[in-house]
Amino acid sequence: MESYISATEAVRNFSDLLNRIRYRGEEFVIERGGEPICRMAPVGPRVFTLADLIEVLRTAPKPDPGYWDDLEDIIKNQPPVQESPWER
């Protein structure tokens, strides 16, 4: 069940509001001038499937033609990593 709270009250008790959301699972609708503006609720675990990953990869912008050449040049011309003075 959600509770309605004014924006002013939410600001004054923000830390308490976050604790109630996190530890009690409460939900709040924040109002300004009596009009609902937003809902604050616990974040559920994000679930991604392999199909989601495939869709992201399918719809991602493709690199321009010179991208792979530039990347290869960067990799080839990396300065050597100096030995760590912290290792014995």
PDB file with SEQRES, HELIX, SHEET and CRYST1 records, atoms N, CA, C and O in Angstrom:
SEQRES   1 A   88  MET GLU SER TYR ILE SER ALA THR GLU ALA VAL ARG ASN          
SEQRES   2 A   88  PHE SER ASP LEU LEU ASN ARG ILE ARG TYR ARG GLY GLU          
SEQRES   3 A   88  GLU PHE VAL ILE GLU ARG GLY GLY GLU PRO ILE CYS ARG          
SEQRES   4 A   88  MET ALA PRO VAL GLY PRO ARG VAL PHE THR LEU ALA ASP          
SEQRES   5 A   88  LEU ILE GLU VAL LEU ARG THR ALA PRO LYS PRO ASP PRO          
SEQRES   6 A   88  GLY TYR TRP ASP ASP LEU GLU ASP ILE ILE LYS ASN GLN          
SEQRES   7 A   88  PRO PRO VAL GLN GLU SER PRO TRP GLU ARG                      
HELIX    1 AA1 ALA A    7  ARG A   12  1                                   6    
HELIX    2 AA2 PHE A   14  ARG A   24  1                                  11    
HELIX    3 AA3 LEU A   50  THR A   59  1                                  10    
HELIX    4 AA4 TYR A   67  LYS A   76  1                                  10    
SHEET    1 AA1 3 GLU A   2  SER A   6  0                                        
SHEET    2 AA1 3 GLU A  27  ARG A  32  1                                        
SHEET    3 AA1 3 GLU A  35  MET A  40 -1                                        
CRYST1    1.000    1.000    1.000  90.00  90.00  90.00 P 1           1          
ATOM      1  N   MET A   1       0.836  -1.181   0.000  1.00  0.00           N  
ATOM      2  CA  MET A   1       0.000   0.000   0.000  1.00  0.00           C  
ATOM      3  C   MET A   1       0.876   1.239   0.000  1.00  0.00           C  
ATOM      4  O   MET A   1       1.904   1.280   0.676  1.00  0.00           O  
ATOM      5  N   GLU A   2       0.476   2.230  -0.745  1.00  0.00           N  
ATOM      6  CA  GLU A   2       1.265   3.452  -0.827  1.00  0.00           C  
ATOM      7  C   GLU A   2       0.661   4.551   0.032  1.00  0.00           C  
ATOM      8  O   GLU A   2      -0.552   4.622   0.226  1.00  0.00           O  
ATOM      9  N   SER A   3       1.534   5.398   0.536  1.00  0.00           N  
ATOM     10  CA  SER A   3       1.106   6.545   1.328  1.00  0.00           C  
ATOM     11  C   SER A   3       1.355   7.804   0.510  1.00  0.00           C  
ATOM     12  O   SER A   3       2.307   7.871  -0.267  1.00  0.00           O  
ATOM     13  N   TYR A   4       0.498   8.796   0.689  1.00  0.00           N  
ATOM     14  CA  TYR A   4       0.661  10.078   0.007  1.00  0.00           C  
ATOM     15  C   TYR A   4       1.341  11.041   0.964  1.00  0.00           C  
ATOM     16  O   TYR A   4       0.994  11.109   2.143  1.00  0.00           O  
ATOM     17  N   ILE A   5       2.312  11.786   0.450  1.00  0.00           N  
ATOM     18  CA  ILE A   5       3.066  12.705   1.281  1.00  0.00           C  
ATOM     19  C   ILE A   5       3.390  13.938   0.439  1.00  0.00           C  
ATOM     20  O   ILE A   5       3.650  13.829  -0.759  1.00  0.00           O  
ATOM     21  N   SER A   6       3.373  15.094   1.065  1.00  0.00           N  
ATOM     22  CA  SER A   6       3.680  16.327   0.333  1.00  0.00           C  
ATOM     23  C   SER A   6       5.180  16.403   0.063  1.00  0.00           C  
ATOM     24  O   SER A   6       5.982  15.796   0.773  1.00  0.00           O  
ATOM     25  N   ALA A   7       5.544  17.147  -0.960  1.00  0.00           N  
ATOM     26  CA  ALA A   7       6.952  17.324  -1.292  1.00  0.00           C  
ATOM     27  C   ALA A   7       7.696  17.970  -0.124  1.00  0.00           C  
ATOM     28  O   ALA A   7       8.838  17.612   0.163  1.00  0.00           O  
ATOM     29  N   THR A   8       7.056  18.911   0.537  1.00  0.00           N  
ATOM     30  CA  THR A   8       7.676  19.580   1.683  1.00  0.00           C  
ATOM     31  C   THR A   8       7.977  18.581   2.795  1.00  0.00           C  
ATOM     32  O   THR A   8       9.068  18.589   3.366  1.00  0.00           O  
ATOM     33  N   GLU A   9       7.012  17.727   3.098  1.00  0.00           N  
ATOM     34  CA  GLU A   9       7.204  16.713   4.138  1.00  0.00           C  
ATOM     35  C   GLU A   9       8.273  15.707   3.729  1.00  0.00           C  
ATOM     36  O   GLU A   9       9.061  15.259   4.563  1.00  0.00           O  
ATOM     37  N   ALA A  10       8.301  15.353   2.448  1.00  0.00           N  
ATOM     38  CA  ALA A  10       9.310  14.415   1.955  1.00  0.00           C  
ATOM     39  C   ALA A  10      10.714  14.992   2.116  1.00  0.00           C  
ATOM     40  O   ALA A  10      11.641  14.281   2.503  1.00  0.00           O  
ATOM     41  N   VAL A  11      10.868  16.280   1.818  1.00  0.00           N  
ATOM     42  CA  VAL A  11      12.173  16.924   1.961  1.00  0.00           C  
ATOM     43  C   VAL A  11      12.595  16.963   3.419  1.00  0.00           C  
ATOM     44  O   VAL A  11      13.751  16.688   3.742  1.00  0.00           O  
ATOM     45  N   ARG A  12      11.683  17.295   4.284  1.00  0.00           N  
ATOM     46  CA  ARG A  12      12.004  17.410   5.716  1.00  0.00           C  
ATOM     47  C   ARG A  12      12.381  16.062   6.330  1.00  0.00           C  
ATOM     48  O   ARG A  12      13.157  16.013   7.285  1.00  0.00           O  
ATOM     49  N   ASN A  13      11.845  14.982   5.795  1.00  0.00           N  
ATOM     50  CA  ASN A  13      12.070  13.654   6.375  1.00  0.00           C  
ATOM     51  C   ASN A  13      12.666  12.683   5.370  1.00  0.00           C  
ATOM     52  O   ASN A  13      12.364  11.491   5.405  1.00  0.00           O  
ATOM     53  N   PHE A  14      13.508  13.180   4.479  1.00  0.00           N  
ATOM     54  CA  PHE A  14      14.005  12.368   3.378  1.00  0.00           C  
ATOM     55  C   PHE A  14      14.746  11.117   3.846  1.00  0.00           C  
ATOM     56  O   PHE A  14      14.506  10.029   3.322  1.00  0.00           O  
ATOM     57  N   SER A  15      15.635  11.253   4.816  1.00  0.00           N  
ATOM     58  CA  SER A  15      16.393  10.101   5.310  1.00  0.00           C  
ATOM     59  C   SER A  15      15.458   9.044   5.894  1.00  0.00           C  
ATOM     60  O   SER A  15      15.620   7.853   5.627  1.00  0.00           O  
ATOM     61  N   ASP A  16      14.491   9.472   6.682  1.00  0.00           N  
ATOM     62  CA  ASP A  16      13.516   8.552   7.261  1.00  0.00           C  
ATOM     63  C   ASP A  16      12.685   7.886   6.162  1.00  0.00           C  
ATOM     64  O   ASP A  16      12.382   6.695   6.232  1.00  0.00           O  
ATOM     65  N   LEU A  17      12.330   8.659   5.165  1.00  0.00           N  
ATOM     66  CA  LEU A  17      11.561   8.145   4.028  1.00  0.00           C  
ATOM     67  C   LEU A  17      12.337   7.024   3.322  1.00  0.00           C  
ATOM     68  O   LEU A  17      11.784   5.964   3.030  1.00  0.00           O  
ATOM     69  N   LEU A  18      13.622   7.275   3.055  1.00  0.00           N  
ATOM     70  CA  LEU A  18      14.446   6.256   2.417  1.00  0.00           C  
ATOM     71  C   LEU A  18      14.568   5.001   3.275  1.00  0.00           C  
ATOM     72  O   LEU A  18      14.525   3.885   2.756  1.00  0.00           O  
ATOM     73  N   ASN A  19      14.720   5.180   4.580  1.00  0.00           N  
ATOM     74  CA  ASN A  19      14.809   4.017   5.475  1.00  0.00           C  
ATOM     75  C   ASN A  19      13.516   3.213   5.464  1.00  0.00           C  
ATOM     76  O   ASN A  19      13.552   1.983   5.447  1.00  0.00           O  
ATOM     77  N   ARG A  20      12.389   3.886   5.472  1.00  0.00           N  
ATOM     78  CA  ARG A  20      11.100   3.184   5.448  1.00  0.00           C  
ATOM     79  C   ARG A  20      10.913   2.420   4.142  1.00  0.00           C  
ATOM     80  O   ARG A  20      10.349   1.325   4.124  1.00  0.00           O  
ATOM     81  N   ILE A  21      11.389   3.007   3.055  1.00  0.00           N  
ATOM     82  CA  ILE A  21      11.302   2.334   1.755  1.00  0.00           C  
ATOM     83  C   ILE A  21      12.223   1.116   1.737  1.00  0.00           C  
ATOM     84  O   ILE A  21      11.821   0.029   1.323  1.00  0.00           O  
ATOM     85  N   ARG A  22      13.447   1.308   2.185  1.00  0.00           N  
ATOM     86  CA  ARG A  22      14.428   0.220   2.118  1.00  0.00           C  
ATOM     87  C   ARG A  22      14.124  -0.920   3.081  1.00  0.00           C  
ATOM     88  O   ARG A  22      14.132  -2.086   2.686  1.00  0.00           O  
ATOM     89  N   TYR A  23      13.859  -0.593   4.328  1.00  0.00           N  
ATOM     90  CA  TYR A  23      13.754  -1.633   5.346  1.00  0.00           C  
ATOM     91  C   TYR A  23      12.338  -2.158   5.568  1.00  0.00           C  
ATOM     92  O   TYR A  23      12.168  -3.286   6.031  1.00  0.00           O  
ATOM     93  N   ARG A  24      11.332  -1.371   5.250  1.00  0.00           N  
ATOM     94  CA  ARG A  24       9.947  -1.816   5.444  1.00  0.00           C  
ATOM     95  C   ARG A  24       9.222  -2.088   4.141  1.00  0.00           C  
ATOM     96  O   ARG A  24       8.127  -2.649   4.135  1.00  0.00           O  
ATOM     97  N   GLY A  25       9.841  -1.686   3.026  1.00  0.00           N  
ATOM     98  CA  GLY A  25       9.220  -1.902   1.728  1.00  0.00           C  
ATOM     99  C   GLY A  25       8.040  -0.984   1.453  1.00  0.00           C  
ATOM    100  O   GLY A  25       7.207  -1.284   0.598  1.00  0.00           O  
ATOM    101  N   GLU A  26       7.962   0.131   2.168  1.00  0.00           N  
ATOM    102  CA  GLU A  26       6.846   1.052   1.978  1.00  0.00           C  
ATOM    103  C   GLU A  26       6.982   1.797   0.656  1.00  0.00           C  
ATOM    104  O   GLU A  26       8.082   1.945   0.124  1.00  0.00           O  
ATOM    105  N   GLU A  27       5.857   2.260   0.136  1.00  0.00           N  
ATOM    106  CA  GLU A  27       5.827   3.056  -1.082  1.00  0.00           C  
ATOM    107  C   GLU A  27       5.151   4.390  -0.791  1.00  0.00           C  
ATOM    108  O   GLU A  27       4.215   4.466   0.004  1.00  0.00           O  
ATOM    109  N   PHE A  28       5.639   5.439  -1.446  1.00  0.00           N  
ATOM    110  CA  PHE A  28       5.106   6.778  -1.234  1.00  0.00           C  
ATOM    111  C   PHE A  28       4.827   7.452  -2.563  1.00  0.00           C  
ATOM    112  O   PHE A  28       5.578   7.291  -3.525  1.00  0.00           O  
ATOM    113  N   VAL A  29       3.752   8.202  -2.607  1.00  0.00           N  
ATOM    114  CA  VAL A  29       3.454   9.073  -3.742  1.00  0.00           C  
ATOM    115  C   VAL A  29       3.711  10.487  -3.243  1.00  0.00           C  
ATOM    116  O   VAL A  29       3.111  10.933  -2.265  1.00  0.00           O  
ATOM    117  N   ILE A  30       4.612  11.185  -3.930  1.00  0.00           N  
ATOM    118  CA  ILE A  30       4.975  12.540  -3.539  1.00  0.00           C  
ATOM    119  C   ILE A  30       4.061  13.506  -4.302  1.00  0.00           C  
ATOM    120  O   ILE A  30       3.913  13.429  -5.522  1.00  0.00           O  
ATOM    121  N   GLU A  31       3.457  14.414  -3.536  1.00  0.00           N  
ATOM    122  CA  GLU A  31       2.535  15.379  -4.129  1.00  0.00           C  
ATOM    123  C   GLU A  31       3.092  16.792  -4.012  1.00  0.00           C  
ATOM    124  O   GLU A  31       3.798  17.126  -3.060  1.00  0.00           O  
ATOM    125  N   ARG A  32       2.760  17.599  -4.989  1.00  0.00           N  
ATOM    126  CA  ARG A  32       3.082  19.030  -4.933  1.00  0.00           C  
ATOM    127  C   ARG A  32       1.790  19.764  -5.256  1.00  0.00           C  
ATOM    128  O   ARG A  32       1.208  19.580  -6.326  1.00  0.00           O  
ATOM    129  N   GLY A  33       1.354  20.585  -4.333  1.00  0.00           N  
ATOM    130  CA  GLY A  33       0.099  21.305  -4.529  1.00  0.00           C  
ATOM    131  C   GLY A  33      -1.088  20.366  -4.649  1.00  0.00           C  
ATOM    132  O   GLY A  33      -2.053  20.667  -5.352  1.00  0.00           O  
ATOM    133  N   GLY A  34      -1.023  19.220  -3.960  1.00  0.00           N  
ATOM    134  CA  GLY A  34      -2.110  18.262  -3.991  1.00  0.00           C  
ATOM    135  C   GLY A  34      -2.135  17.379  -5.236  1.00  0.00           C  
ATOM    136  O   GLY A  34      -3.009  16.523  -5.370  1.00  0.00           O  
ATOM    137  N   GLU A  35      -1.175  17.582  -6.152  1.00  0.00           N  
ATOM    138  CA  GLU A  35      -1.123  16.788  -7.386  1.00  0.00           C  
ATOM    139  C   GLU A  35       0.001  15.757  -7.290  1.00  0.00           C  
ATOM    140  O   GLU A  35       1.129  16.121  -6.959  1.00  0.00           O  
ATOM    141  N   PRO A  36      -0.274  14.490  -7.568  1.00  0.00           N  
ATOM    142  CA  PRO A  36       0.778  13.474  -7.533  1.00  0.00           C  
ATOM    143  C   PRO A  36       1.865  13.782  -8.560  1.00  0.00           C  
ATOM    144  O   PRO A  36       1.571  14.057  -9.723  1.00  0.00           O  
ATOM    145  N   ILE A  37       3.117  13.735  -8.121  1.00  0.00           N  
ATOM    146  CA  ILE A  37       4.252  14.047  -8.984  1.00  0.00           C  
ATOM    147  C   ILE A  37       5.071  12.802  -9.294  1.00  0.00           C  
ATOM    148  O   ILE A  37       5.440  12.571 -10.446  1.00  0.00           O  
ATOM    149  N   CYS A  38       5.357  11.996  -8.266  1.00  0.00           N  
ATOM    150  CA  CYS A  38       6.179  10.810  -8.486  1.00  0.00           C  
ATOM    151  C   CYS A  38       5.875   9.766  -7.415  1.00  0.00           C  
ATOM    152  O   CYS A  38       5.209  10.041  -6.417  1.00  0.00           O  
ATOM    153  N   ARG A  39       6.381   8.578  -7.653  1.00  0.00           N  
ATOM    154  CA  ARG A  39       6.238   7.479  -6.702  1.00  0.00           C  
ATOM    155  C   ARG A  39       7.640   7.046  -6.271  1.00  0.00           C  
ATOM    156  O   ARG A  39       8.532   6.877  -7.102  1.00  0.00           O  
ATOM    157  N   MET A  40       7.815   6.871  -4.985  1.00  0.00           N  
ATOM    158  CA  MET A  40       9.064   6.325  -4.450  1.00  0.00           C  
ATOM    159  C   MET A  40       8.741   4.943  -3.909  1.00  0.00           C  
ATOM    160  O   MET A  40       7.855   4.776  -3.071  1.00  0.00           O  
ATOM    161  N   ALA A  41       9.478   3.954  -4.406  1.00  0.00           N  
ATOM    162  CA  ALA A  41       9.215   2.571  -4.022  1.00  0.00           C  
ATOM    163  C   ALA A  41      10.528   1.808  -4.014  1.00  0.00           C  
ATOM    164  O   ALA A  41      11.504   2.250  -4.621  1.00  0.00           O  
ATOM    165  N   PRO A  42      10.567   0.666  -3.334  1.00  0.00           N  
ATOM    166  CA  PRO A  42      11.785  -0.140  -3.337  1.00  0.00           C  
ATOM    167  C   PRO A  42      12.113  -0.599  -4.763  1.00  0.00           C  
ATOM    168  O   PRO A  42      11.225  -0.878  -5.569  1.00  0.00           O  
ATOM    169  N   VAL A  43      13.371  -0.665  -5.033  1.00  0.00           N  
ATOM    170  CA  VAL A  43      13.815  -1.157  -6.334  1.00  0.00           C  
ATOM    171  C   VAL A  43      13.896  -2.680  -6.238  1.00  0.00           C  
ATOM    172  O   VAL A  43      14.566  -3.230  -5.363  1.00  0.00           O  
ATOM    173  N   GLY A  44      13.212  -3.330  -7.139  1.00  0.00           N  
ATOM    174  CA  GLY A  44      13.256  -4.787  -7.174  1.00  0.00           C  
ATOM    175  C   GLY A  44      14.514  -5.248  -7.876  1.00  0.00           C  
ATOM    176  O   GLY A  44      15.185  -4.460  -8.542  1.00  0.00           O  
ATOM    177  N   PRO A  45      14.828  -6.496  -7.731  1.00  0.00           N  
ATOM    178  CA  PRO A  45      16.021  -6.994  -8.423  1.00  0.00           C  
ATOM    179  C   PRO A  45      15.805  -6.926  -9.933  1.00  0.00           C  
ATOM    180  O   PRO A  45      14.733  -7.262 -10.436  1.00  0.00           O  
ATOM    181  N   ARG A  46      16.821  -6.493 -10.632  1.00  0.00           N  
ATOM    182  CA  ARG A  46      16.729  -6.423 -12.085  1.00  0.00           C  
ATOM    183  C   ARG A  46      16.970  -7.809 -12.651  1.00  0.00           C  
ATOM    184  O   ARG A  46      17.903  -8.507 -12.252  1.00  0.00           O  
ATOM    185  N   VAL A  47      16.139  -8.188 -13.561  1.00  0.00           N  
ATOM    186  CA  VAL A  47      16.259  -9.492 -14.189  1.00  0.00           C  
ATOM    187  C   VAL A  47      16.464  -9.276 -15.683  1.00  0.00           C  
ATOM    188  O   VAL A  47      15.627  -8.679 -16.360  1.00  0.00           O  
ATOM    189  N   PHE A  48      17.575  -9.766 -16.177  1.00  0.00           N  
ATOM    190  CA  PHE A  48      17.864  -9.685 -17.596  1.00  0.00           C  
ATOM    191  C   PHE A  48      18.034 -11.092 -18.128  1.00  0.00           C  
ATOM    192  O   PHE A  48      18.632 -11.951 -17.480  1.00  0.00           O  
ATOM    193  N   THR A  49      17.511 -11.312 -19.293  1.00  0.00           N  
ATOM    194  CA  THR A  49      17.629 -12.617 -19.922  1.00  0.00           C  
ATOM    195  C   THR A  49      18.638 -12.547 -21.060  1.00  0.00           C  
ATOM    196  O   THR A  49      19.082 -11.465 -21.445  1.00  0.00           O  
ATOM    197  N   LEU A  50      18.989 -13.689 -21.582  1.00  0.00           N  
ATOM    198  CA  LEU A  50      19.874 -13.737 -22.730  1.00  0.00           C  
ATOM    199  C   LEU A  50      19.222 -13.029 -23.918  1.00  0.00           C  
ATOM    200  O   LEU A  50      19.906 -12.382 -24.711  1.00  0.00           O  
ATOM    201  N   ALA A  51      17.919 -13.151 -24.036  1.00  0.00           N  
ATOM    202  CA  ALA A  51      17.200 -12.461 -25.110  1.00  0.00           C  
ATOM    203  C   ALA A  51      17.346 -10.943 -24.980  1.00  0.00           C  
ATOM    204  O   ALA A  51      17.449 -10.244 -25.989  1.00  0.00           O  
ATOM    205  N   ASP A  52      17.355 -10.422 -23.734  1.00  0.00           N  
ATOM    206  CA  ASP A  52      17.561  -8.988 -23.518  1.00  0.00           C  
ATOM    207  C   ASP A  52      18.946  -8.566 -24.005  1.00  0.00           C  
ATOM    208  O   ASP A  52      19.092  -7.530 -24.653  1.00  0.00           O  
ATOM    209  N   LEU A  53      19.962  -9.375 -23.689  1.00  0.00           N  
ATOM    210  CA  LEU A  53      21.321  -9.072 -24.122  1.00  0.00           C  
ATOM    211  C   LEU A  53      21.414  -9.078 -25.645  1.00  0.00           C  
ATOM    212  O   LEU A  53      22.030  -8.193 -26.239  1.00  0.00           O  
ATOM    213  N   ILE A  54      20.809 -10.062 -26.262  1.00  0.00           N  
ATOM    214  CA  ILE A  54      20.836 -10.150 -27.724  1.00  0.00           C  
ATOM    215  C   ILE A  54      20.176  -8.917 -28.336  1.00  0.00           C  
ATOM    216  O   ILE A  54      20.670  -8.376 -29.325  1.00  0.00           O  
ATOM    217  N   GLU A  55      19.071  -8.475 -27.759  1.00  0.00           N  
ATOM    218  CA  GLU A  55      18.367  -7.298 -28.277  1.00  0.00           C  
ATOM    219  C   GLU A  55      19.216  -6.039 -28.128  1.00  0.00           C  
ATOM    220  O   GLU A  55      19.246  -5.207 -29.035  1.00  0.00           O  
ATOM    221  N   VAL A  56      19.899  -5.890 -27.008  1.00  0.00           N  
ATOM    222  CA  VAL A  56      20.771  -4.725 -26.811  1.00  0.00           C  
ATOM    223  C   VAL A  56      21.898  -4.737 -27.837  1.00  0.00           C  
ATOM    224  O   VAL A  56      22.195  -3.714 -28.454  1.00  0.00           O  
ATOM    225  N   LEU A  57      22.522  -5.896 -28.016  1.00  0.00           N  
ATOM    226  CA  LEU A  57      23.614  -5.985 -28.985  1.00  0.00           C  
ATOM    227  C   LEU A  57      23.116  -5.757 -30.416  1.00  0.00           C  
ATOM    228  O   LEU A  57      23.815  -5.152 -31.228  1.00  0.00           O  
ATOM    229  N   ARG A  58      21.927  -6.232 -30.718  1.00  0.00           N  
ATOM    230  CA  ARG A  58      21.365  -6.081 -32.058  1.00  0.00           C  
ATOM    231  C   ARG A  58      21.044  -4.623 -32.368  1.00  0.00           C  
ATOM    232  O   ARG A  58      21.218  -4.174 -33.501  1.00  0.00           O  
ATOM    233  N   THR A  59      20.580  -3.887 -31.371  1.00  0.00           N  
ATOM    234  CA  THR A  59      20.143  -2.504 -31.594  1.00  0.00           C  
ATOM    235  C   THR A  59      21.216  -1.462 -31.288  1.00  0.00           C  
ATOM    236  O   THR A  59      21.000  -0.272 -31.515  1.00  0.00           O  
ATOM    237  N   ALA A  60      22.367  -1.893 -30.778  1.00  0.00           N  
ATOM    238  CA  ALA A  60      23.446  -0.945 -30.462  1.00  0.00           C  
ATOM    239  C   ALA A  60      23.988  -0.341 -31.757  1.00  0.00           C  
ATOM    240  O   ALA A  60      24.027  -1.018 -32.785  1.00  0.00           O  
ATOM    241  N   PRO A  61      24.403   0.913 -31.718  1.00  0.00           N  
ATOM    242  CA  PRO A  61      24.969   1.525 -32.925  1.00  0.00           C  
ATOM    243  C   PRO A  61      26.240   0.796 -33.358  1.00  0.00           C  
ATOM    244  O   PRO A  61      27.035   0.358 -32.527  1.00  0.00           O  
ATOM    245  N   LYS A  62      26.410   0.679 -34.635  1.00  0.00           N  
ATOM    246  CA  LYS A  62      27.602   0.020 -35.186  1.00  0.00           C  
ATOM    247  C   LYS A  62      28.749   1.025 -35.241  1.00  0.00           C  
ATOM    248  O   LYS A  62      28.527   2.198 -35.541  1.00  0.00           O  
ATOM    249  N   PRO A  63      29.982   0.576 -34.952  1.00  0.00           N  
ATOM    250  CA  PRO A  63      31.125   1.501 -35.022  1.00  0.00           C  
ATOM    251  C   PRO A  63      31.395   1.918 -36.467  1.00  0.00           C  
ATOM    252  O   PRO A  63      31.074   1.196 -37.411  1.00  0.00           O  
ATOM    253  N   ASP A  64      31.992   3.100 -36.614  1.00  0.00           N  
ATOM    254  CA  ASP A  64      32.315   3.566 -37.962  1.00  0.00           C  
ATOM    255  C   ASP A  64      33.444   2.702 -38.541  1.00  0.00           C  
ATOM    256  O   ASP A  64      34.100   1.969 -37.801  1.00  0.00           O  
ATOM    257  N   PRO A  65      33.671   2.783 -39.853  1.00  0.00           N  
ATOM    258  CA  PRO A  65      34.623   1.878 -40.515  1.00  0.00           C  
ATOM    259  C   PRO A  65      36.040   1.917 -39.944  1.00  0.00           C  
ATOM    260  O   PRO A  65      36.708   0.883 -39.916  1.00  0.00           O  
ATOM    261  N   GLY A  66      36.516   3.068 -39.492  1.00  0.00           N  
ATOM    262  CA  GLY A  66      37.887   3.149 -39.001  1.00  0.00           C  
ATOM    263  C   GLY A  66      38.058   2.766 -37.536  1.00  0.00           C  
ATOM    264  O   GLY A  66      39.180   2.759 -37.030  1.00  0.00           O  
ATOM    265  N   TYR A  67      36.973   2.449 -36.854  1.00  0.00           N  
ATOM    266  CA  TYR A  67      37.037   2.175 -35.416  1.00  0.00           C  
ATOM    267  C   TYR A  67      37.992   1.036 -35.090  1.00  0.00           C  
ATOM    268  O   TYR A  67      38.861   1.177 -34.229  1.00  0.00           O  
ATOM    269  N   TRP A  68      37.834  -0.093 -35.777  1.00  0.00           N  
ATOM    270  CA  TRP A  68      38.657  -1.268 -35.456  1.00  0.00           C  
ATOM    271  C   TRP A  68      40.123  -1.002 -35.758  1.00  0.00           C  
ATOM    272  O   TRP A  68      40.994  -1.471 -35.026  1.00  0.00           O  
ATOM    273  N   ASP A  69      40.417  -0.249 -36.835  1.00  0.00           N  
ATOM    274  CA  ASP A  69      41.804   0.097 -37.147  1.00  0.00           C  
ATOM    275  C   ASP A  69      42.394   0.977 -36.057  1.00  0.00           C  
ATOM    276  O   ASP A  69      43.526   0.766 -35.624  1.00  0.00           O  
ATOM    277  N   ASP A  70      41.625   1.963 -35.618  1.00  0.00           N  
ATOM    278  CA  ASP A  70      42.090   2.842 -34.533  1.00  0.00           C  
ATOM    279  C   ASP A  70      42.329   2.053 -33.256  1.00  0.00           C  
ATOM    280  O   ASP A  70      43.331   2.259 -32.570  1.00  0.00           O  
ATOM    281  N   LEU A  71      41.421   1.161 -32.941  1.00  0.00           N  
ATOM    282  CA  LEU A  71      41.555   0.349 -31.729  1.00  0.00           C  
ATOM    283  C   LEU A  71      42.800  -0.533 -31.795  1.00  0.00           C  
ATOM    284  O   LEU A  71      43.521  -0.672 -30.807  1.00  0.00           O  
ATOM    285  N   GLU A  72      43.044  -1.122 -32.951  1.00  0.00           N  
ATOM    286  CA  GLU A  72      44.224  -1.958 -33.126  1.00  0.00           C  
ATOM    287  C   GLU A  72      45.503  -1.150 -32.958  1.00  0.00           C  
ATOM    288  O   GLU A  72      46.452  -1.625 -32.335  1.00  0.00           O  
ATOM    289  N   ASP A  73      45.545   0.082 -33.511  1.00  0.00           N  
ATOM    290  CA  ASP A  73      46.709   0.953 -33.356  1.00  0.00           C  
ATOM    291  C   ASP A  73      46.937   1.313 -31.891  1.00  0.00           C  
ATOM    292  O   ASP A  73      48.074   1.319 -31.421  1.00  0.00           O  
ATOM    293  N   ILE A  74      45.871   1.608 -31.181  1.00  0.00           N  
ATOM    294  CA  ILE A  74      45.992   1.952 -29.761  1.00  0.00           C  
ATOM    295  C   ILE A  74      46.575   0.779 -28.984  1.00  0.00           C  
ATOM    296  O   ILE A  74      47.461   0.964 -28.150  1.00  0.00           O  
ATOM    297  N   ILE A  75      46.089  -0.410 -29.252  1.00  0.00           N  
ATOM    298  CA  ILE A  75      46.567  -1.599 -28.539  1.00  0.00           C  
ATOM    299  C   ILE A  75      48.043  -1.850 -28.842  1.00  0.00           C  
ATOM    300  O   ILE A  75      48.821  -2.153 -27.937  1.00  0.00           O  
ATOM    301  N   LYS A  76      48.423  -1.726 -30.092  1.00  0.00           N  
ATOM    302  CA  LYS A  76      49.816  -1.982 -30.493  1.00  0.00           C  
ATOM    303  C   LYS A  76      50.780  -0.953 -29.912  1.00  0.00           C  
ATOM    304  O   LYS A  76      51.938  -1.275 -29.647  1.00  0.00           O  
ATOM    305  N   ASN A  77      50.318   0.277 -29.712  1.00  0.00           N  
ATOM    306  CA  ASN A  77      51.205   1.359 -29.284  1.00  0.00           C  
ATOM    307  C   ASN A  77      51.094   1.699 -27.798  1.00  0.00           C  
ATOM    308  O   ASN A  77      51.509   2.778 -27.376  1.00  0.00           O  
ATOM    309  N   GLN A  78      50.546   0.800 -27.017  1.00  0.00           N  
ATOM    310  CA  GLN A  78      50.470   1.042 -25.577  1.00  0.00           C  
ATOM    311  C   GLN A  78      51.868   1.023 -24.979  1.00  0.00           C  
ATOM    312  O   GLN A  78      52.655   0.129 -25.291  1.00  0.00           O  
ATOM    313  N   PRO A  79      52.192   1.980 -24.134  1.00  0.00           N  
ATOM    314  CA  PRO A  79      53.509   1.939 -23.485  1.00  0.00           C  
ATOM    315  C   PRO A  79      53.551   0.750 -22.526  1.00  0.00           C  
ATOM    316  O   PRO A  79      52.522   0.361 -21.972  1.00  0.00           O  
ATOM    317  N   PRO A  80      54.723   0.179 -22.332  1.00  0.00           N  
ATOM    318  CA  PRO A  80      54.819  -0.961 -21.406  1.00  0.00           C  
ATOM    319  C   PRO A  80      54.496  -0.519 -19.977  1.00  0.00           C  
ATOM    320  O   PRO A  80      54.791   0.607 -19.575  1.00  0.00           O  
ATOM    321  N   VAL A  81      53.904  -1.404 -19.245  1.00  0.00           N  
ATOM    322  CA  VAL A  81      53.582  -1.129 -17.860  1.00  0.00           C  
ATOM    323  C   VAL A  81      54.822  -1.336 -17.017  1.00  0.00           C  
ATOM    324  O   VAL A  81      55.458  -2.387 -17.080  1.00  0.00           O  
ATOM    325  N   GLN A  82      55.165  -0.326 -16.224  1.00  0.00           N  
ATOM    326  CA  GLN A  82      56.342  -0.431 -15.377  1.00  0.00           C  
ATOM    327  C   GLN A  82      56.083  -1.380 -14.229  1.00  0.00           C  
ATOM    328  O   GLN A  82      54.944  -1.555 -13.795  1.00  0.00           O  
ATOM    329  N   GLU A  83      57.137  -1.986 -13.746  1.00  0.00           N  
ATOM    330  CA  GLU A  83      56.984  -2.892 -12.604  1.00  0.00           C  
ATOM    331  C   GLU A  83      56.529  -2.119 -11.383  1.00  0.00           C  
ATOM    332  O   GLU A  83      56.903  -0.963 -11.184  1.00  0.00           O  
ATOM    333  N   SER A  84      55.736  -2.761 -10.589  1.00  0.00           N  
ATOM    334  CA  SER A  84      55.222  -2.140  -9.384  1.00  0.00           C  
ATOM    335  C   SER A  84      56.303  -2.088  -8.314  1.00  0.00           C  
ATOM    336  O   SER A  84      56.953  -3.097  -8.041  1.00  0.00           O  
ATOM    337  N   PRO A  85      56.503  -0.918  -7.702  1.00  0.00           N  
ATOM    338  CA  PRO A  85      57.486  -0.837  -6.608  1.00  0.00           C  
ATOM    339  C   PRO A  85      56.980  -1.536  -5.347  1.00  0.00           C  
ATOM    340  O   PRO A  85      57.738  -1.708  -4.392  1.00  0.00           O  
ATOM    341  N   TRP A  86      55.710  -1.939  -5.334  1.00  0.00           N  
ATOM    342  CA  TRP A  86      55.134  -2.548  -4.156  1.00  0.00           C  
ATOM    343  C   TRP A  86      55.331  -4.060  -4.122  1.00  0.00           C  
ATOM    344  O   TRP A  86      55.189  -4.688  -3.073  1.00  0.00           O  
ATOM    345  N   GLU A  87      55.657  -4.636  -5.268  1.00  0.00           N  
ATOM    346  CA  GLU A  87      55.849  -6.094  -5.288  1.00  0.00           C  
ATOM    347  C   GLU A  87      57.224  -6.427  -4.794  1.00  0.00           C  
ATOM    348  O   GLU A  87      58.149  -5.633  -4.962  1.00  0.00           O  
ATOM    349  N   ARG A  88      57.388  -7.586  -4.184  1.00  0.00           N  
ATOM    350  CA  ARG A  88      58.694  -8.001  -3.664  1.00  0.00           C  
ATOM    351  C   ARG A  88      59.301  -9.031  -4.527  1.00  0.00           C  
ATOM    352  O   ARG A  88      60.403  -9.501  -4.246  1.00  0.00           O  
TER     353      ARG A  88                                                      
END                                                                             
